[in-house]
Amino acid sequence: MPAQLQDPVAHLREWLSKPAPRGRWLIGLSGLPGSGKSTLAQRWAHEINAQMDTEWVTALSMDGFHLPKAALARFPEPEAAFARRGAPWTFDPHALRAQLVALRAGESVAWPGFEHAVGDPVPGALRVSPQIRLALVEGLYLLHDQHGWDVASCFDEHWFVDVDIDTAMARLENRHMAANQQGRAQARARLDGNDRLNADIAATARAKAHWLVSNPTPRAPAP
């Protein structure tokens, strides 16, 4: 079982102190939906760049490798595909692997984003410059090895954000309600019909990670 990583920023700085043999270091950050992967990756990248007074670290998401709506509409059962969007088979892992290989080589890489208001990926939304020495890439399925996924070997190390499923689902429920103007019943139906299923798949990566990192919900201040 992987051990708890006590100081992620210090650990990332250790990686930066070593010359990357193939251009860049790549660290994969997996976890359940709602575990806070993207928030943590961005926070750590910002903190290290501020400490070093130079932009050596970037945080990237695999969200830009969602299949676009037009591709889902061509599935044999498009309604089911849309209902399960976010499952491993609703991404393009081959395109992700190609971009990870380019990242690892130290190239200038155009990285896709995801426009939540539209619900589709945005090609080339981000540019990773040759100056970047380490990329933190976050996503649900970076350690997944089914449904065409084969990207784990692209990374130097894998971390798993260790949040229990009830906490992760509570965060997602609030997110759905705030972002999509959904009532609690609608949000919970979405959790039960999709998010929990994806969480069960993502959870299988926990034992494969090199390190666990925590992301507890902050306690409310005492009255």
HELIX and SHEET records of a PDB file:
HELIX    1   1 PRO A    8  LEU A   16  1                                   9    
HELIX    2   2 LYS A   37  MET A   52  1                                  16    
HELIX    3   3 MET A   62  PHE A   65  5                                   4    
HELIX    4   4 LYS A   69  LEU A   72  1                                   4    
HELIX    5   5 PRO A   78  ALA A   83  1                                   6    
HELIX    6   6 PRO A   88  THR A   90  5                                   3    
HELIX    7   7 PRO A   93  ARG A  104  1                                  12    
HELIX    8   8 ALA A  152  CYS A  154  5                                   3    
HELIX    9   9 ILE A  165  ASN A  180  1                                  16    
HELIX   10  10 ARG A  184  ARG A  190  1                                   7    
HELIX   11  11 LEU A  191  ASP A  195  3                                   5    
HELIX   12  12 ARG A  196  ALA A  203  1                                   8    
HELIX   13  13 ARG A  206  LYS A  208  5                                   3    
SHEET    1   A 6 ALA A   3  GLN A   4  0                                        
SHEET    2   A 6 TRP A 211  VAL A 213  1                                        
SHEET    3   A 6 GLU A 157  VAL A 161  1                                        
SHEET    4   A 6 TRP A  25  GLY A  31  1                                        
SHEET    5   A 6 LEU A 134  GLU A 138  1                                        
SHEET    6   A 6 VAL A  57  SER A  61  1                                        
SHEET    1   B 2 VAL A 109  GLU A 115  0                                        
SHEET    2   B 2 ASP A 120  VAL A 128 -1                                        
END                                                                             
